[in-house]
Amino acid sequence: MRAARRNRHARRDQLITQINFIPFTDVLLVLLVIFMMAAHFLGTEAGLDLRLPAVASAQTREQPLEGVVVTILADGRLYIDEKQTEEADLVRDLAQTATRKHTRLVIVRADRAVAYERVARTIDAAKLAGLNDLALATELDLGQRPEHAPVEAD
């Protein structure tokens, strides 16, 4: 009987050399969720849900343009350099931001669902604020060839 008791205690005091995969799997799943959320928020730029128009002739730049960035979301919200503003205050806010950044360039980032009139009013407000240089932000559409592009001969 003493020998059986000793064997039981000996088994309890032994070092466990096997890996317990359940806590390891839990940690990996938590990290996966964190990375998925981080990737989503990085893709939407500070939490703004913006889908830029995709065009085949879009130009990519190694160095981003330095200017005042105006973002127009599909629901109509306006942002100047990621700070929300109202359309009535747009000219004033654009002028203040341009003065602070020492630039005359405005970069308009409008969601593809935004009406053309809204984009035109934003460009007009930028011109009234003294921002005469304009850039329209788009995404590169690799699956589409523009209709006016030359066809290569075989």
C-alpha positions in Angstrom: 0.0 0.0 0.0 2.8 2.4 0.8 4.4 1.6 -2.6 1.2 2.5 -4.4 1.0 5.8 -2.5 4.6 6.6 -3.4 4.0 5.9 -7.1 1.0 8.3 -7.1 3.1 11.1 -5.5 6.0 10.4 -7.9 3.6 10.8 -10.9 2.3 14.1 -9.5 5.8 15.5 -9.1 7.0 14.6 -12.5 7.8 17.3 -15.0 5.2 17.5 -17.8 7.1 17.5 -21.1 4.1 17.6 -23.5 2.8 20.9 -24.9 -0.7 21.8 -24.0 -2.2 23.0 -27.2 -5.5 24.5 -25.9 -4.0 27.7 -24.4 -1.7 28.0 -27.4 -4.6 27.8 -29.8 -6.6 30.3 -27.7 -3.7 32.8 -27.9 -3.4 32.3 -31.7 -7.1 32.9 -32.3 -7.0 36.1 -30.2 -4.0 37.3 -32.2 -5.8 36.4 -35.5 -8.9 38.5 -34.4 -6.6 41.5 -33.5 -4.8 41.4 -36.8 -8.0 41.1 -38.7 -9.4 44.2 -37.0 -6.2 46.1 -37.4 -6.1 45.3 -41.1 -9.7 46.5 -41.5 -9.1 49.8 -39.8 -5.9 50.4 -41.7 -7.8 49.8 -44.9 -10.5 52.3 -44.0 -8.1 55.0 -42.9 -8.9 56.1 -39.4 -12.2 54.4 -39.5 -13.6 56.2 -42.5 -15.6 53.9 -44.8 -14.4 55.3 -48.1 -14.5 53.5 -51.5 -12.6 55.6 -54.0 -13.5 55.3 -57.7 -11.4 52.8 -59.5 -9.9 53.8 -62.9 -7.4 52.1 -65.1 -5.3 55.2 -65.8 -4.7 56.1 -62.1 -1.2 57.1 -61.3 0.6 55.8 -58.2 3.1 57.9 -56.4 6.1 57.0 -54.4 5.8 60.1 -52.4 2.2 61.2 -51.4 1.1 64.7 -52.4 1.3 67.2 -49.6 -1.9 69.3 -49.5 -5.2 69.7 -47.8 -7.2 66.5 -48.1 -10.9 66.8 -48.3 -12.8 63.5 -47.9 -16.5 63.2 -48.9 -18.1 60.0 -47.6 -21.1 58.3 -49.2 -23.4 59.4 -46.4 -22.4 63.1 -47.1 -20.1 63.7 -44.2 -17.1 66.0 -45.0 -13.6 65.8 -43.5 -10.7 68.1 -43.9 -7.5 66.2 -43.0 -9.6 63.7 -41.0 -11.4 66.4 -39.0 -15.1 66.5 -39.6 -16.6 69.8 -40.9 -19.9 71.1 -42.3 -20.4 72.3 -45.9 -21.3 75.8 -44.6 -17.9 76.1 -42.9 -15.9 74.4 -45.8 -14.5 77.6 -47.3 -13.3 79.0 -44.0 -11.9 75.6 -42.8 -10.1 75.0 -46.1 -8.5 78.5 -46.0 -7.4 78.0 -42.4 -5.9 74.6 -43.0 -4.2 75.7 -46.2 -2.6 78.6 -44.4 -1.4 76.4 -41.6 0.0 73.8 -44.0 1.5 76.5 -46.4 -0.1 74.9 -49.5 -2.4 75.7 -52.4 -3.1 72.1 -53.3 -6.4 70.4 -52.4 -6.8 66.6 -52.7 -10.4 65.6 -53.1 -11.2 62.0 -51.9 -14.8 61.4 -52.8 -16.6 58.0 -52.3 -17.7 56.5 -55.6 -21.3 56.8 -54.5 -21.1 60.6 -54.0 -23.1 62.7 -56.5 -21.0 64.7 -59.0 -22.7 68.0 -57.8 -21.4 67.4 -54.3 -17.8 67.0 -55.7 -18.2 70.1 -57.8 -19.4 72.2 -54.8 -16.4 71.0 -52.9 -14.0 72.0 -55.7 -15.7 75.4 -55.9 -15.3 75.9 -52.1 -11.6 75.0 -52.5 -11.2 77.6 -55.2 -13.0 80.2 -53.1 -10.6 79.4 -50.3 -7.6 80.1 -52.6 -6.7 76.5 -53.3 -6.2 76.6 -57.1 -4.2 73.3 -57.5 -6.5 70.2 -57.5 -5.9 66.5 -57.4 -8.6 63.8 -57.4 -7.8 60.7 -55.5 -8.7 57.4 -57.2 -7.7 53.7 -56.9 -6.0 51.8 -59.7 -8.3 49.3 -61.4 -6.1 46.6 -62.8 -8.9 44.6 -64.4 -10.1 47.4 -66.7 -8.5 48.9 -69.8 -9.7 52.3 -70.8 -11.7 52.5 -74.0 -9.4 55.1 -75.5 -6.2 53.1 -74.8 -4.4 51.9 -78.0 -4.8 48.3 -78.9 -1.5 46.5 -79.3 -1.0 44.8 -82.7 0.2 41.2 -82.8 
